[in-house]
Amino acid sequence: MIRTFTASLALASLVGSAGFAETFEVQMLNKGSDGERMVFEPAFIQAAPGDTIKFIAADKGHNAEISKGMLPDGADAFKGKINEEIEVTLTEEGVYGVICKPHFAMGMVMTIAVGDAEVPDTFFEGRVPPRAKARFDAQLENL
């Protein structure tokens, strides 16, 4: 009887902890609610390890992918195809820089902070167009 109760309690604990994960929906848009063009909406998400981000192709011609070097150590990069809706579960704490490859130069970027995230010194090491950098800087002020 005690073993059955202990096994049931362990199973309930595992199932229960999975129930706390959230799913955030991000729209890929030609024009945001604030009138800005080529945006992810929302542009910043504070998530917890295990949360899922669902990128929705609301307008055509967009994708969501991790910009080179803009992810925490040990995290898996992702790259969606154009017009593809993708879901990504983030397990590593840190800052993730997401871009729309076709509209990166136009500043179509977003930031996801997972857990106790700090911006690493290497976050802007690669080529980041000025408009994208300005939007990243504004998003990082949320930390």
C-alpha positions in Angstrom: 0.0 0.0 0.0 2.8 2.4 0.9 4.7 1.7 -2.3 1.5 2.3 -4.4 0.9 5.6 -2.7 4.5 6.7 -3.2 4.5 5.8 -6.9 1.2 7.6 -7.4 2.5 10.7 -5.6 5.7 10.7 -7.7 3.6 10.4 -10.9 1.3 13.2 -9.8 4.2 15.4 -9.0 5.7 14.8 -12.5 2.3 15.4 -14.2 1.6 18.4 -12.0 4.9 20.1 -12.8 4.3 19.8 -16.5 1.0 21.6 -16.0 2.7 24.7 -14.9 4.5 25.3 -18.3 2.9 28.1 -20.3 2.5 28.5 -24.1 3.0 32.0 -25.5 1.7 32.9 -28.9 3.7 35.3 -31.1 2.3 36.8 -34.2 4.6 37.4 -37.2 3.1 40.6 -38.7 3.6 43.1 -41.5 2.2 45.8 -39.3 1.9 45.7 -35.5 -0.9 47.1 -33.3 1.3 50.2 -32.7 1.7 50.9 -36.4 5.3 49.6 -36.6 6.1 47.6 -39.7 7.6 44.1 -39.8 7.2 43.0 -36.2 6.8 40.1 -33.9 4.0 40.7 -31.5 4.7 40.6 -28.6 8.4 41.7 -29.2 9.5 40.6 -25.7 8.5 37.6 -23.6 9.7 36.8 -20.0 9.4 33.0 -19.9 10.3 30.2 -17.5 12.3 27.1 -18.4 10.0 24.6 -20.0 7.6 27.2 -21.5 6.7 27.0 -25.2 6.7 29.8 -27.7 4.3 29.3 -30.7 5.2 31.5 -33.7 2.1 32.1 -35.8 2.4 33.1 -39.4 -0.3 35.8 -39.3 1.0 37.5 -42.4 2.9 35.8 -45.3 6.6 36.1 -45.9 7.9 35.7 -42.4 9.9 33.1 -40.4 11.2 32.8 -36.9 14.8 31.7 -36.2 17.5 32.2 -33.7 20.1 34.7 -34.8 23.6 33.3 -34.8 25.2 33.5 -31.4 22.0 34.9 -29.7 21.1 32.0 -27.5 22.3 30.7 -24.1 25.0 28.0 -23.8 23.5 24.6 -24.2 20.3 25.8 -25.9 19.1 24.4 -29.2 18.9 26.8 -32.1 15.7 26.7 -34.2 14.9 27.9 -37.7 11.4 28.0 -39.1 10.6 28.1 -42.8 8.9 31.0 -44.5 5.1 31.0 -43.7 5.6 28.2 -41.2 4.1 28.1 -37.8 6.5 26.6 -35.3 6.5 25.7 -31.6 9.7 25.8 -29.6 10.1 24.7 -25.9 12.9 26.6 -24.2 14.7 24.7 -21.5 17.9 26.7 -20.9 17.9 30.0 -18.9 19.2 33.0 -20.7 18.4 35.5 -23.5 17.3 34.3 -27.0 17.4 36.7 -30.0 14.8 35.8 -32.6 14.8 37.2 -36.1 12.7 37.1 -39.2 15.5 36.4 -41.8 13.8 38.2 -44.7 13.1 41.3 -42.6 16.1 41.3 -40.2 17.5 44.5 -41.8 14.1 46.2 -41.3 14.3 45.4 -37.6 12.0 42.4 -37.3 13.4 40.9 -34.1 12.2 39.8 -30.7 13.8 38.9 -27.4 12.8 36.0 -25.2 14.3 36.0 -21.6 14.0 32.6 -19.9 14.4 32.5 -16.1 17.0 34.8 -14.5 18.4 36.1 -17.8 21.3 38.4 -18.2 22.5 39.7 -21.6 25.8 38.1 -22.4 28.7 40.3 -23.6 28.7 38.3 -26.8 25.0 39.0 -27.7 25.8 41.5 -30.4 29.0 39.9 -31.7 27.7 39.1 -35.2 26.4 41.6 -37.8 23.2 43.3 -36.5 21.7 45.9 -38.8 21.1 49.3 -37.1 17.3 49.1 -37.0 17.4 45.5 -35.6 20.0 46.6 -33.0 17.8 49.6 -31.9 14.8 47.3 -31.4 16.8 44.7 -29.6 18.2 47.5 -27.3 14.6 48.6 -26.5 13.4 45.1 -25.8 16.4 44.4 -23.5 15.4 47.3 -21.3 12.7 44.9 -20.0 15.3 42.9 -18.2 
